[in-house]
Amino acid sequence: MKRLTLALVLSLIAAVGIVPCCITQPSAAAATAPKTATTNLHIEGMTCGSCATAVKLVLQKTAGVVSSTVSYEEKRATVTYDPAKTTPATVAEAIATALTYKVSVEGAQHADAATKPASASCDMPPSPVATSKPIALPSYRLDALRTAFNNASDQVRVVALLSPTCGFCQKGQRVVESVFTKYPNDTRLRGFVVWLPMLPSDNANAAGAQAGSFVDARVLQQWDGNRESGKLVARTLNLKGNAWDVYLLYAPGVKWTGDEPPAPTFWMHQLRAETGADQRACLNPSVFTGKVAGLLAAQKGRA
């Protein structure tokens, strides 16, 4: 009988629109708040803090993303998103498209983990070499490179050590190319690119093919099959192992004496922290080209 009475009272209260203080209802804000979900993305390619910042900026502009945290050390982005507006796969694709990183929803397999060389800058499978006409590369010789470097001592010099099938090195090659295309036929600029076999897929033929994608009379390119240049540059830069995926700038007046090349006026890289490379110097195309512009302007001012 008591249950029937209580039910009757509640029905009467509802009929007149009175809500007892002991009965709570969800607020309007809670009723309309979007439901969110969280996913972890594995990102291959981040090598320093600025890389993580770039990923963070892309996520902030991606529709449906509510918040995120990014760690380049863990190669991970934890993303909170609105399932009604996006999916983990869509978010991963947005990062990959904007930054050309290899991005997958956590749990995917990474086949290259077992073959990655020690102190490598590349955390992605080898990339195909350029389809341009290959060029014949002379073999690396320390005396020849040093002589050419010193003969250009009145010029601004760009030096890069690259792996032909490393995806990041190929991007770095494009940065070097952008420097020379920005100043076409400018005789104040000189370049030296040494190709090294740092990945299992690297060889002289691959180096010649990739080198052929950017040919400029002001740029000397060589093939260093024994990684001798990488060992010497590593000593100059205080790096562990071989130096590669590094980009060095030299101001006019700098001379190369002895075996080890001189300390660069400025340099950037795409190396991991365990190589000893300063993670604040991760390759940034606009910063690198800006430094070149500054050195050229200074040179013009002295002329």
C-alpha positions in Angstrom: 0.0 0.0 0.0 2.9 2.4 0.8 4.5 1.7 -2.6 1.2 2.6 -4.3 1.0 5.8 -2.3 4.5 6.8 -3.1 4.0 6.2 -6.8 0.8 8.3 -6.7 2.6 11.2 -5.0 5.4 11.2 -7.5 3.0 11.1 -10.4 1.1 14.1 -8.9 4.4 16.0 -8.4 5.4 15.4 -12.0 2.0 16.6 -13.2 2.3 20.0 -11.6 5.9 20.4 -12.5 7.4 20.3 -9.0 10.8 18.6 -8.5 11.6 17.6 -5.0 15.0 18.7 -3.7 16.1 15.1 -3.1 15.6 14.3 -6.8 18.4 15.6 -9.1 18.3 16.1 -12.8 21.3 16.5 -15.2 22.1 20.1 -15.9 21.7 21.5 -19.4 25.4 21.8 -19.9 25.9 18.2 -18.9 23.2 17.1 -21.2 24.7 18.8 -24.2 28.4 18.2 -23.4 30.0 16.2 -26.2 31.2 12.7 -25.5 34.9 12.3 -25.9 37.3 9.4 -26.5 41.1 9.1 -26.2 43.5 7.4 -28.6 47.3 7.0 -28.7 49.1 7.6 -31.9 52.6 6.2 -32.7 54.6 8.8 -34.7 57.9 7.9 -36.4 60.0 10.9 -37.4 60.0 13.2 -34.4 63.6 13.8 -33.5 63.5 16.8 -31.1 61.2 19.1 -29.2 60.4 21.3 -32.1 59.0 18.3 -34.0 56.7 17.6 -31.1 55.6 21.2 -31.1 54.8 21.0 -34.8 52.6 17.9 -34.2 50.9 19.8 -31.4 50.1 22.7 -33.7 48.6 20.4 -36.4 46.4 18.7 -33.7 45.2 22.1 -32.5 43.9 22.8 -36.0 42.4 19.4 -36.7 38.6 19.3 -36.5 37.3 17.2 -33.7 40.4 17.2 -31.6 39.7 18.4 -28.0 43.2 18.2 -26.5 46.5 16.4 -26.9 49.9 15.7 -25.4 52.9 14.9 -27.5 56.2 13.3 -26.6 59.0 13.0 -29.2 61.0 10.8 -26.8 58.1 8.3 -26.6 57.2 8.9 -30.3 53.6 9.2 -29.1 50.7 11.6 -29.1 47.8 11.1 -26.7 44.7 12.7 -28.3 41.3 13.4 -26.8 38.7 13.8 -29.6 35.0 14.0 -30.3 33.9 10.7 -32.0 31.0 12.5 -33.6 33.5 14.7 -35.6 36.5 12.6 -36.3 38.2 9.2 -35.9 41.7 8.2 -34.7 42.6 7.2 -38.3 41.6 10.7 -39.6 43.6 12.4 -36.9 46.7 10.2 -37.8 46.2 11.1 -41.4 46.1 14.8 -40.7 49.5 14.6 -39.0 51.0 12.4 -41.7 49.8 14.8 -44.4 50.9 18.0 -42.8 54.3 16.8 -41.6 55.1 13.7 -43.7 55.7 11.6 -40.6 54.7 8.0 -40.4 51.7 7.9 -38.1 49.6 5.0 -36.9 47.1 4.3 -34.2 48.9 2.6 -31.3 49.1 -1.1 -31.7 50.2 -1.2 -35.3 53.4 -3.1 -36.1 56.6 -1.3 -37.1 58.5 -3.6 -39.3 61.7 -1.6 -39.4 62.5 -1.8 -35.7 64.7 -4.8 -36.0 66.9 -3.4 -38.9 67.3 0.2 -37.6 71.0 1.0 -37.3 72.5 2.3 -34.1 72.5 6.1 -33.8 70.3 6.4 -36.9 68.3 9.5 -37.6 65.7 7.6 -39.5 62.8 5.9 -37.8 61.0 5.0 -40.9 61.4 2.3 -43.6 63.7 3.2 -46.4 62.2 5.5 -49.0 62.4 4.9 -52.7 65.1 6.9 -54.4 64.3 9.7 -56.9 63.3 8.7 -60.4 65.5 11.3 -62.0 68.5 10.4 -64.2 71.3 9.0 -62.0 74.7 10.8 -62.0 78.1 9.3 -61.6 79.5 10.2 -58.2 83.2 10.5 -57.6 84.5 8.5 -54.7 85.1 10.4 -51.5 88.7 11.6 -50.9 89.6 13.7 -47.9 92.3 15.7 -49.7 90.0 16.4 -52.7 87.1 17.6 -50.5 89.4 19.6 -48.3 91.0 21.3 -51.3 87.7 22.2 -52.9 86.4 23.5 -49.5 89.4 25.8 -49.0 89.4 26.9 -52.7 85.9 28.3 -51.8 87.0 30.0 -48.6 85.7 33.4 -49.9 82.2 31.9 -50.3 79.4 30.8 -48.0 79.6 27.0 -47.9 76.9 24.4 -47.2 78.0 20.9 -46.3 75.6 18.0 -45.9 76.2 14.3 -45.1 73.2 12.1 -46.3 72.0 8.6 -46.7 70.4 8.1 -50.2 67.4 6.0 -49.1 66.8 7.7 -45.7 63.5 9.6 -46.0 64.6 12.3 -43.6 67.9 12.7 -45.5 65.9 13.1 -48.7 63.9 15.9 -47.1 67.1 17.5 -46.0 68.4 17.3 -49.5 65.3 19.3 -50.5 66.3 21.9 -47.9 69.8 22.2 -49.4 68.2 22.4 -52.9 66.0 25.2 -51.7 69.0 27.2 -50.6 70.6 27.1 -54.0 67.4 27.6 -56.0 66.7 30.7 -53.9 70.0 32.2 -55.1 70.4 30.9 -58.7 73.8 31.5 -60.3 75.0 33.3 -57.2 78.7 32.6 -57.1 78.9 33.6 -53.4 77.4 30.2 -52.6 79.1 26.8 -52.7 77.8 23.3 -51.6 79.3 19.9 -50.7 77.1 16.8 -50.4 78.6 13.5 -49.3 76.5 10.4 -49.5 77.1 7.6 -47.0 75.7 4.0 -46.7 73.9 4.3 -43.4 70.9 2.0 -44.1 70.9 -1.5 -45.5 69.3 -0.3 -48.7 72.0 2.3 -49.4 74.6 1.7 -52.1 76.5 3.7 -54.8 73.7 3.3 -57.4 71.1 4.6 -55.0 73.3 7.5 -54.1 73.8 8.4 -57.8 70.1 8.2 -58.4 69.2 10.4 -55.4 72.0 12.8 -56.2 70.7 13.2 -59.7 67.4 14.7 -58.3 69.4 17.9 -57.5 72.3 18.9 -59.7 73.9 22.3 -59.5 77.3 23.3 -60.8 78.1 25.0 -57.5 77.5 21.7 -55.5 80.1 19.0 -55.4 78.7 15.5 -54.6 80.6 12.4 -53.6 80.0 8.8 -52.5 81.7 7.8 -49.3 81.3 4.0 -49.2 83.5 3.6 -46.1 81.8 6.4 -44.0 85.1 8.1 -43.5 83.6 11.6 -43.7 81.0 10.6 -41.2 83.6 9.6 -38.6 85.6 12.9 -39.1 82.5 15.1 -38.9 81.3 13.3 -35.8 84.5 14.2 -34.0 84.1 17.9 -35.0 80.5 17.9 -33.8 81.1 15.8 -30.7 78.6 13.1 -31.9 78.6 9.5 -31.0 79.0 7.1 -34.0 78.9 8.4 -37.5 77.7 11.9 -38.5 74.9 11.8 -41.1 71.7 13.7 -41.7 73.7 16.8 -40.7 73.7 20.3 -42.3 76.6 22.6 -41.8 77.2 26.2 -42.7 80.6 27.9 -43.0 81.1 31.7 -43.2 83.7 33.0 -45.6 87.2 32.9 -44.2 86.9 29.5 -42.5 89.8 27.2 -43.5 90.1 23.4 -43.2 93.4 22.2 -41.8 94.2 18.7 -40.7 91.9 15.7 -41.2 88.9 16.8 -39.2 86.8 19.6 -40.8 86.6 22.9 -38.9 83.8 23.7 -36.5 80.8 25.0 -38.5 79.6 28.6 -38.2 76.1 27.1 -37.8 74.7 23.6 -38.1 71.4 21.7 -37.8 70.5 18.0 -37.9 67.8 15.4 -37.8 69.5 13.1 -35.2 68.1 11.5 -32.1 69.2 12.6 -28.6 71.4 9.6 -27.9 73.8 10.7 -30.7 74.7 13.7 -28.5 73.2 16.2 -30.9 71.6 19.3 -29.4 67.9 18.7 -29.8 67.4 22.5 -30.0 69.2 22.4 -33.4 66.7 20.1 -35.2 66.6 21.0 -38.9 64.2 23.8 -39.5 64.1 24.8 -43.2 63.2 28.5 -42.5 65.8 28.9 -39.8 68.5 27.2 -42.0 67.8 29.3 -45.1 67.6 32.4 -42.9 71.1 31.7 -41.6 72.3 31.4 -45.2 70.7 34.7 -46.0 72.4 36.3 -43.1 75.9 35.0 -44.0 75.4 36.2 -47.6 74.3 39.6 -46.5 77.3 39.9 -44.2 79.6 38.9 -47.1 78.0 41.5 -49.3 78.5 44.1 -46.6 82.2 43.4 -46.5 82.6 43.6 -50.3 
